[in-house]
Amino acid sequence: MTQIAAIVDQLLAARRGGPLLQPSEDLSGFDAVYAIQSGVMAKLGAVGGWKVGRWDAGSPLFFAPIRADLIRPAPDTRQPAECRLRGAELEVGFRIDAKLPTPGSHDFLPALAACVTPMAVFEIVDSRLADPKAASKLWNLADLQLNAGLVYGAPLATPWQPDDYARPQVRLTADGTDICNGPATLNTNTPFGMLADLVRSCGDHCGGVQPGQIVTTGSFTGLRFFAKGTQLAGRIANLPPVSATFAA
């Protein structure tokens, strides 16, 4: 068994309630990371979405597929067995409504905007690693960048422009108490810019970005962890609200 296959088996076992993975050495690079992602997703089922980001403005783009069965509309309740760490991030997501334009075409950006619809989403965060804080960035990315699904609000029903969410007003509450309330930005690009970067870069990894999927583009509120029973509500500018609960 190759090292990649062994890691895939360990991550899948952790998802089924087995021991969490404890890395003994770092991964060799992005090729190994994406091979692990592909191996894991081949056993988990359909890809329903993507997350995209950069560790900082000067870092390479990274991305990870999201399981279709873990993408659900708001209001949604996540059970303890679905998410032991109970992490959440409030983000702009884009639903892919039509076949994507060809990257590099002269009208790529306006054509891309015409075939997607923005919505507010909570990315649900968990880990199959024993100590994700101590693990390297590559290990966390191999573990689908800590993703445990999405909760999405209603799609925007009014016209919008790609720069609308460059510095939106954002509000996140937990049990009615403000966690964040004010203008916010991503540390990398605009949400639409991150979507465009993903479409340019993803290729056919895990089937590529496809109509019907949702792409989430980076946190406006930072990664936060919550107690069992917490009820979350989020709002981004003029997007319909999104809500989620971590079951007690």
C-alpha positions in Angstrom: 0.0 0.0 0.0 1.3 3.4 -0.9 1.6 6.2 1.6 -1.2 8.1 -0.1 -3.5 5.1 0.1 -2.7 4.5 3.7 -3.5 8.1 4.6 -6.8 7.9 2.7 -7.7 4.8 4.7 -6.9 6.5 8.0 -8.9 9.6 7.2 -11.9 7.5 6.1 -11.6 5.4 9.3 -11.6 8.6 11.4 -14.8 9.7 9.6 -16.4 6.4 10.6 -15.6 6.8 14.2 -12.2 5.2 14.3 -9.0 6.8 15.7 -8.2 10.3 14.6 -5.1 10.6 12.4 -1.9 11.7 14.0 0.6 12.7 11.3 4.2 11.6 11.9 5.7 13.6 9.1 4.7 16.4 6.8 3.3 15.8 3.3 5.5 16.4 0.3 3.4 19.1 -1.4 0.2 20.0 -3.1 0.3 17.0 -5.5 0.2 14.7 -2.5 -2.6 16.8 -0.8 -4.8 16.7 -3.9 -4.2 12.9 -4.4 -5.4 12.4 -0.8 -8.5 14.5 -1.4 -9.3 12.6 -4.5 -8.9 9.3 -2.7 -11.1 10.3 0.2 -13.9 11.8 -2.0 -13.9 8.7 -4.2 -15.2 6.8 -1.2 -17.5 9.5 0.3 -19.8 10.1 -2.7 -20.8 13.0 -4.8 -19.2 16.4 -4.6 -21.8 19.1 -3.9 -19.5 22.1 -3.6 -16.1 23.6 -3.1 -14.2 25.8 -0.7 -11.4 28.0 -1.9 -8.9 30.2 -0.2 -5.4 31.4 0.4 -3.5 31.3 3.7 -2.6 34.9 3.0 -2.5 37.3 0.1 0.8 36.0 -1.2 0.1 32.3 -0.8 -0.9 29.9 -3.6 -4.6 29.3 -4.1 -5.9 26.1 -2.4 -9.3 24.4 -2.7 -11.2 21.4 -1.4 -14.3 19.5 -2.4 -17.4 19.4 -0.1 -19.6 16.3 0.3 -23.0 16.8 -1.3 -24.8 15.1 1.6 -23.4 17.6 4.1 -24.7 20.7 2.2 -28.1 21.6 3.5 -30.5 24.6 3.5 -31.0 26.8 6.5 -32.3 26.5 9.1 -30.2 23.3 9.8 -29.2 21.4 12.9 -25.8 19.6 13.0 -25.7 16.6 15.3 -22.7 15.8 17.5 -21.8 12.8 15.4 -21.5 15.1 12.3 -19.2 17.7 13.9 -17.3 17.1 17.1 -15.5 20.5 17.0 -18.6 22.6 16.2 -16.7 25.2 14.1 -18.4 27.7 11.8 -17.5 30.6 9.5 -19.8 33.0 7.8 -19.1 33.4 4.1 -20.4 34.4 0.7 -21.3 31.3 -1.4 -22.0 31.1 -5.1 -24.5 28.6 -6.5 -23.4 27.5 -10.0 -26.5 27.8 -12.2 -25.1 27.1 -15.6 -22.1 25.7 -17.5 -19.1 27.7 -16.6 -17.3 29.9 -19.2 -13.9 28.9 -20.4 -11.1 30.5 -18.3 -9.0 32.8 -20.4 -11.9 33.8 -22.7 -12.1 37.5 -23.3 -15.5 37.8 -21.5 -14.7 35.3 -18.7 -15.5 37.5 -15.7 -18.9 38.9 -16.9 -19.8 35.5 -18.3 -19.0 33.8 -14.9 -21.0 36.4 -13.0 -24.0 35.7 -15.3 -24.1 32.0 -14.4 -23.8 32.1 -10.6 -26.0 33.4 -7.7 -24.7 34.6 -4.4 -26.0 33.5 -1.0 -24.9 33.6 2.6 -23.5 30.4 4.0 -22.1 28.9 7.1 -19.2 26.7 6.5 -19.2 24.0 9.2 -15.7 23.1 10.4 -14.4 19.8 11.9 -11.3 17.7 11.6 -10.3 14.1 11.2 -6.8 15.0 12.7 -6.0 14.4 16.3 -4.6 17.9 16.7 -5.5 20.1 13.7 -3.9 23.2 15.3 -0.5 21.4 15.6 -0.8 19.8 12.1 0.7 21.6 9.1 -1.4 23.5 6.6 -0.9 20.8 4.1 -2.3 18.2 6.4 -5.4 20.3 7.1 -5.8 20.8 3.4 -5.5 17.1 2.8 -8.3 16.7 5.3 -10.5 18.7 3.0 -9.4 21.9 4.7 -11.4 21.0 7.8 -14.7 21.1 6.0 -17.7 19.4 7.4 -20.4 20.8 5.1 -22.3 23.9 4.4 -25.6 25.5 5.6 -26.9 27.9 3.0 -29.4 30.7 3.0 -31.8 31.6 0.2 -30.2 32.8 -3.0 -30.2 36.5 -3.8 -33.3 37.3 -5.9 -32.2 40.8 -7.1 -29.5 42.0 -9.5 -25.9 42.1 -8.1 -22.4 43.1 -9.2 -19.2 41.2 -8.7 -17.8 43.9 -6.3 -20.9 44.1 -4.2 -19.4 41.9 -1.4 -15.8 43.4 -1.4 -16.5 45.1 2.0 -20.0 44.1 3.1 -21.7 44.7 6.4 -21.6 41.4 8.3 -23.4 40.3 11.4 -22.9 37.0 13.2 -24.9 36.2 16.4 -24.7 33.2 18.7 -27.8 32.7 20.9 -28.8 36.3 20.1 -25.5 37.9 21.1 -23.3 39.7 18.6 -20.1 38.0 17.7 -19.3 40.2 14.8 -21.2 43.3 13.5 -19.7 45.7 11.1 -17.9 45.9 7.7 -15.6 43.1 6.8 -13.2 42.0 4.1 -11.3 38.9 3.1 -7.6 38.9 3.5 -7.0 37.6 -0.1 -9.5 38.9 -2.7 -13.2 39.6 -3.1 -15.6 36.6 -2.8 -16.2 36.8 -6.6 -12.5 37.1 -7.2 -11.9 33.9 -5.2 -14.6 32.1 -7.2 -13.0 33.2 -10.5 -9.6 32.0 -9.2 -11.1 28.6 -8.3 -12.7 28.2 -11.8 -9.3 29.1 -13.4 -7.4 26.6 -11.2 -9.5 23.6 -10.3 -9.5 21.8 -13.6 -11.0 18.3 -13.3 -9.9 17.7 -9.7 -12.6 15.6 -8.2 -14.8 16.2 -11.2 -14.2 20.0 -11.4 -16.7 22.8 -10.6 -20.1 21.9 -11.9 -23.6 23.3 -12.2 -25.7 22.8 -9.1 -22.7 23.0 -6.8 -22.0 25.8 -4.2 -18.7 27.5 -3.9 -17.8 29.1 -0.6 -15.1 31.8 -0.8 -13.6 32.6 2.6 -14.6 33.7 6.1 -15.6 37.2 7.0 -15.8 36.3 10.7 -12.8 34.1 11.3 -13.0 30.5 12.4 -14.9 30.2 15.7 -16.0 27.3 17.8 -19.2 27.0 19.7 -20.8 25.1 22.6 -23.4 22.4 22.1 -26.8 23.8 21.7 -25.6 27.1 20.2 -27.9 28.8 17.7 -26.2 30.8 15.0 -27.6 33.5 12.8 -25.7 35.3 10.0 -26.3 38.1 7.6 -24.1 39.5 4.9 -25.1 42.8 3.3 -28.3 42.4 1.3 -28.2 38.6 1.1 -31.0 36.6 2.8 -30.0 35.4 6.3 -28.6 32.0 7.2 -29.1 30.1 10.4 -27.7 26.9 12.0 -27.8 25.1 15.3 -25.3 22.8 16.9 -27.4 20.2 18.7 -27.1 19.7 22.4 
